[in-house]
Amino acid sequence: MKGVTIMTEEKSGRRIAQLDLTVLSKQIETLQDVLDVLIAEARKSEKDTAWGMIKKDLKKRGKL
């Protein structure tokens, strides 16, 4: 994909995404999709929270 470069560190194996904003700013939907994928990938090891628990917490804090 134009505007996105994925690099891998040799020692740690960590992946790094380099975004060329001058290219991606012309395709805002593509940029949003790339960011969504990056966030999902970064959070894949987080535990899930049931919607009922989230809703209860929001009501408790007066946000819902």
N, C-alpha and C positions, 0 to 999 in steps of 0.2 A: 504494500500500500504506500503510495506516495505520501511523504511527510512523516512517516513513522519508521524508526530504526530500533530494532531490538538487539541488545548486546548482552553477552554473558560473561561474567567475571570468571576467569580460569580457576582461581583458587577456591572461591566460595561457591561457585555455581549460580550465584544470584543473577537474575535477569534485570536489565535496565532498559527502560523505554525512553527513547529520545524523540521528542515531538517537534517538528518544524512548524511553528505556529503561523508563519507566513504562508505556507502551503495549506494547512488545515483551516485557517481562518476563512478561506474562500469556500470551504465545504463544512459549514457549522454543524450539520446533522452528522457527518462523519466524525467530526471531533467529539461530539457528544457520545456517539457510539463507542469510540476508542476509550474515552474516559470511563464510561460505564463498565466496559470489559476490564479495564485496569483495576477499578475499585472492587469489582466482583472477585477478581483473581486475588487481590490482596486480602480480602475478607473470607476466603473459602474455608479457612481453618477455624473461624469463629463459631461458637455454638449458636444454635437456632433459639429463638425466643418465640413462644406461642403468641398469636395475635391477641388472644384474650388477656394475657399478662400485660402486653403493651397498652391495650385499650384501658385496662384497669388502672395502670400507672398514669396514663394521660388524664383520665377522669379525676384521679386523686390530686393531681397537680393543677386541675382546673383548665387544662388545655383542650379538653374535648367536651 
